[in-house]
Amino acid sequence: MAATNPLCIELWNPDPAGVNEELDMLGGVLHACVHAGGSVSFILPFSRDDARAFWQDQVLPGVNDGSRRVLVARLAGKIVGTVQLDLATPPNQPHRAEVKKLLVHPDARRRGIARSLMAAVEEQARQARRTLLTLDTVTGGFAERLYLSSGYVAIGVIPRYALNFDSSKVESTTVMYKEVPPESNTRHGRD
């Protein structure tokens, strides 16, 4: 029996020498998710170039300036999933961050990758001293169930919020939050 490659979740720190390959992999994950019906702000037609441009033009600048943290899930060195923690909040919300773009390539689903990414993004929030996470997701979808089972609280539904991936219908979105306790002293043997 062949050994399986372990899942590796890590903070994405783009290396200038390898950034193009990683942008292509991230673009590939986004492209596959949209074409599989993911409601992640993009609609068809949606090319691999469109997907790569999103990462290069909208995400990478925030990673480089420290306002956005991107976690990637790798199997055999290949990026198969990702989630973002947006730290660019107004001055009166230094305790809050927004979770964005939880994506797992359709070929890598049902392996616990999304749940592992969510646990890792919560740890990043703790490290950044962010104790309130917010997000929105398509109402009734798999991601909504995942977030609820991960302790997120649904606070409301906005009807007819966004077109689905192929523009065939307008879907509602559920707004959610989770309070993330700061790093505790229990790690150091204290209760």
Steps between C-alpha positions, in 0.01 A plus 500: 500500500644838400544762768264794473635850492414690815303820482708810570325825598728803496499876487570606143820702485558546128859443396583729208672209325191278519213747517392449138458125548308555824275764341425245227413234760279740698336609176442136411322436830278807457426418136403141585278612789311752287453247219374246758225743604667682786337826604820697560427836328581394143273397213549317172670554268800486732841411360817380668649840414211670683564278802873566503442875461280498811786356707765721344309829495262478796655262752879516462524875578322443834727206580804714422383793716387277790129586482404150382614157606453211262515142616562225249440127523751286314497136401825374346616862475200602289259766629155339527326743734517847647329749730567868569497710816441865413646722772419829323225617733397853599686666790212431740514125429857394578364185668320373185605325180308363204531144374497491120519254215508158662579289194580131461566355156212268405746209455620540861167529680360273773840469670454752781702768322240777539464428872880497541527832318234653726684383813821650363335832414369523857854447629621779270225723642620427854857582404379829351298568818173489310223361719202543269480338157230583247407348166214451260410195297230380264194400698437127516834398353761257624718783632216631718468157664878482549510843665207421730663173607822694565330730750400792279170668582262604222368850566286551195427434138514759226257389228589511132857605579704375203479312174610138511797381294312467170264797554196270493365622834552754775597342832470620857798533731527419869706735716690327780744569782713311747667623814852365521644500850847650523794273557454359848741429779397132499773436243746587772350264757265753664121487508 
